[in-house]
Amino acid sequence: MPAEELGPLPAGRHGYSREQVAHHQRERLIAGLAAAVAEKGYAAVTLSDIVKQAKVSRRVFYANFEGKEQCFLAAFEVVLAHLRELVAEAVEGIPGWPQRTIAAGRAVLGFLAAEPDLARLCLVESRGAGPAVTARFNEAVGELAPLLRQGRAERPEGERPLPESTEDSTIGALVSLAYRKAAAGEAAQLGDLLPDCIELVLLPYLGPAEAARLAREAA
């Protein structure tokens, strides 16, 4: 946001430049939307709810976002970026696709369980937050497909080829598991799904016995 759109700032007290204040206001709006959605659900949240939570004016809101849906998208992107960072840290230096998959699953579910409001925002409220959010959600979960596809190299030689739809089916099942947990108000228990998720992901590539063994170890 251009600095001139911020209006007058108290001089010599906060120590922030106009650009820094603009950045903090945007962050507060994103956090305000997340808090309002957690309290009321996306459909019921109004602009007044968001700016009240963020403690900023409507003018500041419209200087950052065109509307509620765009603010929701910004919140979704913040969570997504953080999850990418967590996964990258979790899998760094871990040899073997199955072990990296387990580490990534633990990182994602651990974060979502620790932040149940954000988990509900991404997994549940995104379904009714408008077509742009739905499309972005589908695009984001689609990023898992290339990662899962690496598991095809783990299959023994001579095994029957997996259907092309394997990754899409697996992702759909994972999202459904997580959605049901969050929609039931149990987002804080998403970590409990780790064994089921690990077995679900590994089974097509490693077979039932090895997938079950690694899922038990992950638990």
N, C-alpha and C positions, 0 to 999 in steps of 0.2 A: 504494500500500500504506500503511495507517495506520502512523504513526511508532512506535506502541507495539509493533507486530509485529516490529520490527527487533531487539529485545533490547538488552542493554547494549552501549554503544559506548565505546571508549577515549576518555577525556576529554582535550581540549586538544591532540591530536596531529594529526588529519587536517584539522581546520578546516572540515568539512562539516556541514551540518545533517542531521538524520535523513531528511528528505525528499530531500536531495541524494544521500545514501548509497543510499536505496531506488532512486532513478533509476539510479544507476551500477550497482547490482546487477542491475537488469532489463537494462540494456545488456550487461553482462557475460554474462548468461545467454543472450541472443540471439546474441552473438558466440561463446559457447561451443557452442551448438547448431550454428551454421554451421561451426565448425572440426571438430566431431565428425562432422557429416554429410559434410564434404569428405574426412575420413579413412576413414570406415567405410561410408558410405551410410546413408540414413535408416532403412531397415528394421532395420539391425543396431545402431543407436545406442540406448543405454539412458540412463535418467535419471542413472546414475552417471557415464557418459561426459560428459554435459552439465555436471553440477556440478563435475566434475574439471577440465574445460576452463575453466569460469568461476571456479573457486576460491571457491565459496560452498557453503553447506550445502543439504541437501534441504529443510529448513524454509524457507529463503529461496526455493527454487524454487517450492514450493507456495504461498507467500505471493504469488507473481507469476503463476503459471500453473497451470491445472488438470492439464495433462499435456503430453506431448511434442508432440502435434499443435497445441495452442494456442501453444506456444513457436515452432513452425515458422511458424505463421500470422503471429506478431509479426515474425519475421525477414523474411518475405516482404513485409509491409507497409512495413518500414523501407526495403527495396530499392526497392519501388515508389514510395514517396514521394520518394526521392532521384532516381529516374529522371524523375519528373515535373518536379522542379526543374531538372535538367540540360536537359531538352527545352525548358522555358520559357525558360531562359537562351539556349539555342542558337538558337532561332527569333526571339528578340526583335529587332525592327527589320528583319527580312528580308522584302522584298516578294516576292510570288508564291508560290502554293501549291507548285509543283515544288521551288523552292529551299528553302522551309521544310521540306518533306518530306525532302530530302537532308540538311539540317542536323540534323533530329531523328534520322534514321537513324544518322548519324555519331556523334551524342552517345550514343545508346543502345548501339550496338555497341562504341564506344570504352570506355565504362564496363565493360561485361560482359567485354570482353577484358582489361581491366586488373585485374578482380576475378574470375578464373576460378572460384574456389570459390563465390562468390555466384551466378555464372552457372549453374553446375551445380545449385546448390540450387534456383534458380527454374525452370530449364528442364527439368531431368531428374528430380531427386529429388521435385519437387512432384507428379509423376505417381503416386507410390506413397505419398504422405504422408497419405492419408485423404480421405474424401469432402468434408470442409469445405475442405481445401486445394485439391482439384481444382475445386470450385465457385468458389473465390475466384480461382484462376488463370484459369479460363474467363471470369469476369467482368472481370478485369483486361485480358486481351487483347481482349475485346469493346469496351473503351474506344477502341480504334483505329478502329473502324468509322466513327464520325462524322467523324473526321479524314480518313480516306480518301475518304469520300463527298464531301468538298469538291472532289475532283478531277473530279467530274462536270461542274462548271461550266467546266472547261478544254476540254471536248470541242467541236469545231467544230459550228456549227449544221447541222442536217440529218443528222447522224450517227445511226445506228440506236441506240435506247436500250439501255443496258447492263442485263443481268439483275439482278434484285434481290439475287441471291446473290453478286454480284461482290466486295463487300467481305469477306464471310465466307470466300469461297474464297481471296482474296488473303492474308488473315490466317492462314488454315490453312497455306498454302504457306510463309509467312514463319516461322511457329512451327516447322514441320517442318524447314526449313533449319537454323535455329538449334539445334534439339534434336539433330539428327544430329551437328552439329559438337561440341556440348558432350558428348554421350554418347560420342563417340569419344575423349574426353580432349583435345580441341583447343579448349577454350573460350578460351584465350589468343589464338587465331587468329580469333576471331569477327569482328574488324574486316575480315578478308579477304573477308567476305561482302557488304560494302557495295555494290559494283557490281551483284551479282546481286539483292540486295534492292531496290535503287533501280529497276532495270529491271523487276522483278516488280511493284512498286507502281505505277509510272508507265505501264506498257504499256497497261492497259485505257482509260486516260483520254487519253493523249497519242499513242498509236499506237506501233508498233514502232521506227520510225526515230528519232523524237525521244526515246523512252525509252532506246534504246541510246546515243544521243549523250550524254545527260545522265549516264547510268551511267558512260560512259568518262571524262567530265570529273570525276565524283565520285571515281573511282579515282585 
